[in-house]
Amino acid sequence: MEPTFSKPDLPRYTKRPFPTCRYLPSQAGDRHPHPRKDPGEDSCAWETLPLKRFTPDDWRICEPYLYGIDLFNHGYWWEAHEIFETVWLAAGQRSTVCGQFVQGLIQLAAAQLKRLIEEPRGAQSLTQAGIEKLSQVEGIYLGIEVAPLIVDVQRCLHEDRGEFPRIELHF
């Protein structure tokens, strides 16, 4: 199933190719082995590299962060979650506002995946948790205009028309 998006004409932010397929936990098994646990020939495995640090000043040039946005915007939510996790670790996890904000992006990615595989309770709780973390900042943070993103995420969740939010970056 190919998702539809609230902002279909957003640009890509990196040139890195997408994984050969989306990992969907509901389709796990022989046909879609877990990319990390079974990175065999038929898997959708792809590489994440450790990131030494990530601060609010780094977002414009941080390939993993920008690639995570691309993955999110094209429905690779499990993969976006994974790559945002490397950024989160480099941002100080829960000890910094930046780390908490990136954790909010992780939760929003996971929420979209839950919506796609039709787990509404998980989608609702992850959306709420992600919004709480994003709401700690105002205006534009890490290139994201926070308030409109939150409105779009909530609208997509509550209207439940099969449309998914996208993250627009402001350089």
C-alpha positions in Angstrom: 0.0 0.0 0.0 1.4 3.4 -1.0 0.5 6.1 1.5 -0.8 9.5 0.5 0.6 12.6 2.0 -0.7 16.0 3.2 2.1 17.9 1.3 2.8 15.9 -1.9 5.2 18.3 -3.5 7.9 18.7 -0.9 11.5 18.3 -2.1 14.0 15.7 -1.0 16.7 16.9 1.3 19.3 14.3 0.4 20.3 12.3 -2.6 20.8 9.1 -0.6 18.6 6.3 -2.1 15.7 4.9 -0.2 15.8 1.3 1.1 14.6 -1.3 -1.5 11.4 -1.8 0.5 9.6 -0.5 3.6 9.8 -2.6 6.7 6.3 -3.2 8.1 6.2 -5.2 11.3 2.7 -6.6 10.4 4.3 -8.2 7.3 7.3 -9.7 9.1 8.3 -13.2 8.4 10.0 -14.9 5.5 8.8 -12.3 2.9 10.0 -9.3 4.9 12.7 -10.3 7.3 13.7 -7.8 10.0 16.4 -5.5 8.5 18.5 -5.6 11.7 17.9 -9.1 13.0 18.1 -10.9 9.6 19.9 -8.7 7.1 20.0 -11.4 4.5 19.7 -11.1 0.8 15.9 -10.7 0.7 15.8 -8.2 3.5 15.3 -4.4 3.3 18.5 -3.9 5.2 20.3 -0.6 5.0 23.1 1.0 6.9 23.1 3.6 9.7 26.4 5.0 10.8 27.1 6.3 14.3 27.0 10.0 14.7 29.4 11.7 17.1 27.3 14.8 17.9 24.2 16.7 16.9 23.3 20.2 18.0 20.7 22.6 16.8 23.3 24.3 14.7 24.1 21.0 12.8 20.7 20.2 11.2 21.4 21.9 7.8 24.5 19.8 7.2 23.7 16.6 9.1 23.0 13.9 6.4 21.5 11.4 8.8 19.0 14.0 10.1 18.1 15.2 6.6 17.8 11.6 5.4 15.5 10.8 8.4 13.2 13.6 7.2 13.3 12.2 3.7 12.4 8.7 5.0 9.6 10.1 7.1 8.2 12.1 4.2 8.1 9.1 1.9 6.5 6.6 4.2 9.6 4.8 5.5 8.6 5.3 9.1 10.4 2.3 10.6 13.6 3.4 8.8 13.1 7.0 9.8 12.6 5.9 13.4 15.9 4.0 13.2 17.9 6.8 11.7 16.4 9.5 14.0 17.6 7.3 16.8 21.2 7.7 15.8 20.6 11.5 15.8 18.9 11.3 19.2 21.8 9.5 20.7 24.2 12.2 19.3 21.9 15.0 20.6 22.1 13.9 24.2 18.9 11.8 24.3 16.6 13.1 27.1 19.2 15.5 28.7 18.9 18.2 26.0 16.0 20.0 24.4 17.4 19.0 21.1 17.5 15.3 22.1 13.9 15.5 23.4 12.8 17.2 20.1 14.4 14.4 18.1 12.8 11.8 20.3 9.4 13.5 19.5 10.2 13.0 15.8 11.0 9.3 16.5 7.6 9.0 18.2 5.8 10.7 15.3 7.5 8.3 12.9 6.4 5.3 15.0 2.9 6.7 15.2 2.6 6.9 11.4 3.8 3.3 11.2 1.1 2.3 13.8 -1.5 4.1 11.7 -0.4 2.3 8.6 -0.6 -1.1 10.2 -3.9 -0.2 11.8 -3.0 0.0 15.5 -5.0 3.1 16.5 -4.2 3.0 20.2 -0.5 2.9 19.6 -0.8 5.6 17.0 -2.7 7.8 19.4 -0.3 7.4 22.4 2.8 7.8 20.3 1.3 10.9 18.5 0.5 12.5 21.9 4.0 11.7 23.3 5.7 13.1 20.2 3.6 16.3 20.3 4.5 16.8 23.9 8.2 16.7 23.1 7.9 18.9 20.0 5.8 21.4 22.0 8.7 22.3 24.2 9.9 24.7 21.5 8.3 27.4 19.5 8.7 28.8 16.1 11.2 27.0 13.8 13.5 24.5 15.4 15.9 22.2 13.6 14.4 23.6 10.4 10.8 22.6 11.3 8.0 25.1 11.9 6.7 23.3 14.9 3.1 24.6 15.3 1.9 23.8 11.7 3.5 20.3 11.9 1.7 19.5 15.1 -1.6 20.7 13.6 -1.0 18.5 10.5 -0.1 15.5 12.6 -3.2 15.9 14.7 -5.5 16.5 11.7 -4.2 13.4 9.9 -4.7 11.2 13.0 -8.2 12.5 13.9 -9.6 12.7 10.4 -8.2 9.2 9.6 -8.6 9.5 5.8 -5.5 7.6 5.1 -3.4 10.7 4.7 -0.1 11.1 6.4 1.8 14.2 7.5 5.1 15.4 6.0 7.9 17.5 7.5 8.8 20.6 5.6 12.2 22.1 6.4 12.9 25.8 6.3 16.5 26.6 5.4 
